[in-house]
Each structure stands twice: as C-alpha cells, then as structure tokens.
Amino acid sequence: MQTFHEILHTSSAHLNAIRDKSVALVVTSPPYPMIEMWDEIFINQNPSIGEALQHFDGNQAFELMHETLDAIWEEVDRKIIDSGFVCINIGDATKTINGQFQLYPNHARIIRKFSEMGYSVLPDIIWRKQTNAPNKFMGSGMYPAGAYVTFEHEYILIFRKGGKREFKSKDEKQMRQESAYFWEERNVWFSDLWDIKGTGQQMKVEKSRDRSGAYPFELAYRLINMYSVKGDTVLDPFVGTGTTIYAAMCAGRNSYGAEIDMELALSIAQNAGTIQKSLNTIIQNRLDQHIKFVQTEEEKGKDKWYINLPHQFKVKTKQEMNLSLPFIENILSMDNKVFVTYSGNTPSGT
C-alpha cells in the first residue's frame, strides 16, 4: 500500500492542480475573521476590510472577511465528491471596536454558507480549550454587571455533500472494513465534546516559524479516521504547518495541502521524512490502548469477544474483525510531494 501527499503553494481559491470531485474529505482550520492575528491576511485579500476596521464598522469587516472565505468554500465544493465530508475547526471572535465589545459568530456564518451551497449540516463538536490563566475572565472583575463569560471553546463543524456514502464493490467494502476504528474509540470520538488538551499527540518537527493557529494532531487524526476510508484523498486548503498532511499519512489516506506561505509550504515536505518514528508510535499507541481495554474488560468478567484477523487480538464487535493498522515502512520526499509506503502489522524502519 502506498499513499501520496502533495503540498500546493497556491491560493486556496484556485486549486486547479486537484481534479474536480476527487476529494473525499476536507479537514481544515481557516484564518478566523475578526481575530487580530489574521487581520493582515484578510486585508491583503481585500483592502476594503481595512477601511471598514478604520471606520469602526465591525459588522462590515466581519462580512467582508467571510466573503473572502466563501470563495474558498466554493472552490472546495468543486473538488469534493458527492457524499463527501467537510470538517472545519473554527472559533468565534470577540473584539472591541470604538469602545464596543462584542462577539462575532464565525461558526454561524460558515454554517449559513454551507447551507446555501446545499450541504447537510451535521451535529458539530465542541472542542474545549481550557485555560487556567488568572486573567482569563473578561470584564469588570467581581462587580456586576459588566463581565463576560469565559471563552474556552471552538467548534468543529461537520457538513456532508449530498446523501449517505455507499460502498458497492467488493474492494470498496473491504477497504471500509479495514478502515474501521475500535469500539472504545467510537465511544470517545463520536461524542459532541472533545477535551484534547493533554491527550493529543504532538508532532516533533521543525517549523519555519510559529503558527499559533495550528490545531492538535489528534483532532485531525480522529476526523480523518471518522469520515474517510483508506485510499481516500483528504484536502486541507489552509494546511499551515502540515498537521492534516501528517495525520493523513498516519491514517493511510492520500492528501493535498494548500498554503500561500512559501516558507511553510516547503517546510512540510522537508519535515515529512523526519516523522516516521513519531507516526508509528501513534499507531502503536492505538494498538496498545486497545489491548489494555480488552484486559480491563476481561478483569470485569466480560467474555464475549471476536478475533481481529490482521492483528489476532480480541475485539468487541464483528465490524472490527478486519480492522487493520499497518505501520509506515518508508517516507520519500521529492520537492513538494511525499510518498508513503506501509508494511505489515509490526513497525518497520523505525
């Protein structure tokens, strides 16, 4: 088995290198409108945004920023297959303009756009990002009535294009079975509240510069396993430091990542060859956690199990019997492309 991964140095509004209707899943986190660190990027795309901010018109700036993102969502729509999924990590923004503090609901504006494009809006996930900073509360301290609630979460919005995906051929059904997740993983992953802080694995790779908008590896890895199968193609139109690319490698999916920053785009492929051991450790951790789950359940007296054929260990359901987590055998980087080959069910080349 081999997968490809290509980093495109281009605006995400023009993904001409990707064939239309070839992407099964989008996992991304765009620049957040009305967050100061992203203002310059939006203003470079549309100077009218800067003029709106200078005239203290926050609502106009908010709408213009989202119109910039709208063009990208429309390009994404052209690339995704019927029945494909789009998963967007987005936070709402708070901003004080001309002395007036207010919330700008980014998640609601994106939901509106995808609804207008005909997508099914599926239940979203709250990603809780807790902070214990002593100054995290906003407003008037101990006095009513000018304080604001602590803002410690972001959204993972989930959209589906068209109806439920069908797997008709024997090969399609086999690949779906091999892409199954563990019973105990399903119970955690398909919760509507994720608290990944302290539990998600972080990639130990060199970065060309800090990019505080990056999300944890675990977030992308879960979504890719939940909403695609092995051999599918995943797209991140705001790939940044490459988290989605690395998660796709680990999960046995192909991927494209678009990044307008040349320095970041080059670093993703260059770093890819250094993370084989890290990715295989993540795969091994999934297997170890499952074995530990089985041992715990057996200590409780649970004795009804099925046998997973590729790994020859016990599993909870029939749907896990063909589940396979192959290890990465080799990662080959060539300019802006990366090719990954996979071995059997034991680590190789680490």
N, C-alpha and C positions, 0 to 999 in steps of 0.2 A: 504494500500500500504506500502511495506517495501523495503528498499534497503540495500545492503551490501557494505562494503568498507574494503579492506584488504591491509595492508602495508607489503611489502616483503623486508626483509633485504637480498639483493642479488645484484649481478652484473646484470645490465640490458641486458647483452649479454646472460644471461641464465635464462629465465623466464619460467622455467619448471612447476611452480605452476599454470600457466594460460593455460587453454585449447586452442589449436590452433583454429583459426578462430572463436573466441568468443568475440572479442573486436570490437565495432562499431566506436570508435573514440579515437585517441591519441591526447592529448594536453600536450605539454611539452616545456621546455627550457633547452637545454643541456649546459654543460660547453662550453664556447666559445673558440675555438682554437686561440692561439696567444694573449690571454688576460692573463696578468701576474698572476692574482689571481688563474687561473686554470692550470697554467703550471705544478705544482707539481702533480696534479691528473693525467694528461696525461703521465708525465714521469714515474709515478708508474706503469702505464699500459704498457708502452713501453720505456725502458731506452734509446733506440736509439734516441728518441725525445730530451732528454737532451744532447746527444752527438752532434746532429745537431745544437742545440742552442749554444753550446760551440764553435762550429766551424763556427759560424755566418752564417749558412745556413738556413735562414728563410723559404725559399720556401719548403725545405725538411721537416723541422719541421712541417710546416703547413699541408703538405700532410700526414705525419705520424699521426698527431693528428686526421685528418679526417678519416683515415683508422680505427682508434680506434672507432670512432662514426659509421662507416659503419657497423661494426659487430653488433651494437645495432639496427641500422635501419633494418638489415636483420632479426634479431630476432623479431622486431616489425611487420615486414611483415608477419611472420608466425602466429602471434596472431590475426591479423586484418581480419575482414570478407570481402568478396567480396563486393564492393561498399562502404566500409568504408572510413573514412577520417583520415588524419594525419595533425595536425596543429603544427607547430614548430616556437617558438619565438627564433630568433637568431639575433645577432648583428655582423656586420663586425668588424674587428680589425685593429688598427693601432699600429705599433711597430717600434722602432728604433733599428736596429741591425748593429753593427760595424759602427755607424755614419750614416747609411742609413735609412731614414724614408719612410715607405710605407704602403699601405692598403692591408689587407688580406681579400678577399671577401668570408667570411664564407657562406653567403646565396647562392651565386652562386655555391659553391662546393656541398652543400646539394641538391640543385635543380638537379645538374648533377647526383648525386647518385640515387635519386628517379626516375629520367627519365630512367636511366639504368635499374631500377627494374620494369619498365613498368607502373609506375603511371602516371595519368594525372596531369599535373601541372596547377593548377587553379590560377586565379588572386590573388596576395598577398595583404597584408595590411601593410601600413607603420604606425608603432607606433611611434609617435613623442614624444620624451622625452626632452623637452626644459629645458635649464638651463640658469640662469642669472648670473652665476659666472663671475666675472670680468676677470678671466684668462682663459676663455673657448676657446679663439682663439689660434690657433697653428701656430707657425712660427715666422716671423720677424717683428711683430707689425705693424707699419704704413708704412714700406718700401716694395715696390715690389722688387723682385718677388719670395719671398721665403715663403709666408704664405700659410696656408691650410684652406679650408672651415671648418666651424663649423660642428661637427659631432654629431647630436642630434636626431637620429632616429634608430630604429631597425625594423626588418622585422617579420611579421607573415606569414610564408609560408604555403600554403594550397595544399594538394595533395589528390587525390581520387584514390582508388584502383579499377580498372575496371569501369563498366558503372554506370549509374544513379541508385540509390537505389529504389526498388519497394516495395510498401506496398499492399499486395494482399488480405489478410484475413480481415474479419470484425474487429477483435480485433486489428490488425496492423493499420488499417485505423483510428480506434477510438483513439488509443494511439497517433498517429500522430496529430490528430485534437486537442487533449488535450494538446499537446506539442507546439502548435502554440505560436508565440510571437505577440505583439501588432503592429499594422500598423506603428505607430510612432517610435517604437523601430527598426523595419526593416529598416526604412529610415536612421537611425543613424548607426546601426550595420553593414549594408552591404555597407558602404562607404569604400573607399580604404585608408582613412586617419583617424586614431584614435588618439585623443589627450586626453588621460585618466587622465593625471595629474590633481589632484584637484577634480576629479569627481568620481573616483573609490572608492568603499568601501574597507576599510582595516580590516582584521580580528584582533580583540584584543585578541590574545592568547600568552601564554608564549612560547618562543623559547629557544631551548637548547643552541644556540649561534647565532650570527649574520650570515646571509647568504645573502649577497648583490645581489646575482643573482636571487632572487625571484621576480616574476612579480606580478602586482596588481591582487587582487581577481576579479575585474571587467573584466579583459582581459580573464581569464579562464572561467568565468561565461557566458560571451557573446558567446564564441566559443562553449561551451557545448550546449547552447540553440540553436545555429545556425545549428549545424552539427550532432545532435543526437536527439533521442526521449526518453521520459520517459521509464525507464526499461532497456535501453541500458547500456552497460558496457564501461566505459571510462578508459584509461590507461595513466599514466604518468611514463615513465621509468626513469625520473630524478626528483622525487617528492619533494626533498628538504624539505621545511618547511610545505608542505601539501596543498598549495593553490588549486591545482586541485582537491584534495580529498574533501575539504570543498565546493568548487563550485559544484561538482557533488552531494553532499548531498543536497545542496540548490535547485538544479535543478531536483531532483528526479531520478538521474541516479545512477547505481552501479559504483564502481571504484576499480582499483588496482593502487598502487603506489610503485615503486621500489626505494630503497635508500640504498646505500652501507655503509653509515654512520649510525652505530647502534644507536648513541645518537639521531640523527634526526628521525630515523625510529620509535623509541619508543615514542618520544615526540608527534608525530602526533596523535596516538590513545589516548594518555593520555590527550591531549588538546581537542579532539573532543567533549567530554562531557561538555565542558565549553562554547561552542559557539552557543548553540541552540537559545538563545535570539538574538544574532547578525544575524544569518541566517534568523530568522523570521522577523527581522527588514528590511532586504534586500527585502524579499518577499513583505512585507507591503509597502515598498517604491515604488516598481514597480506598485502596485495597486493604490497607492495614486497619482503617477505621471500620470497614465492613466486617472484617474478621473479628474485631473487638466487639462489634454489635452482636454478631452471632454468639460469641462466647457469653456475653451478658444475658442474652435471651435464654440460652441453654441453662444457665445458672438459675433462672427463674422457672425452669421446668418446661420451657417451650420445646416441643419435639417434632413439630410438623415442618419439614423443610423440603426444598427441591435442590438438585445439584446443578450448579452452573457448569456448562460443558467446557468452555475455553479455559477456565481457571480451576475447575474441580474443587470448588468450595460450596458451602451451603448458602442458599438464598431463600428469601421469604415467599416469592411468587413465581409462577410459571413464566411470566413475562421477563424475568431476569435470567432465564436459563441460558440464553445466547449472548448475554451482555459480555462485551469484550473491551478491555482497556490495554491496548498494545503500547509498548514503550517506544520512545523515539530512538532510532538507530543512528541517524545522521542528519545534520542540518548543513546545507550547502547554500552560501550566499553568493549571488552574482549580480553586481551592480544594485539595482533596485528590486531584484527578485530573490526569493528564498524558496528552496525545495527541501521538503522534509520527508524522510523515509522512516518507516516504522517496522519494528521487529516483532517477535512473538510476545509472550506474556511475562517475560522476565527482562530486567533492564539490560541494555547493551550499549557499549561505547560511552559509559559514563565515568 
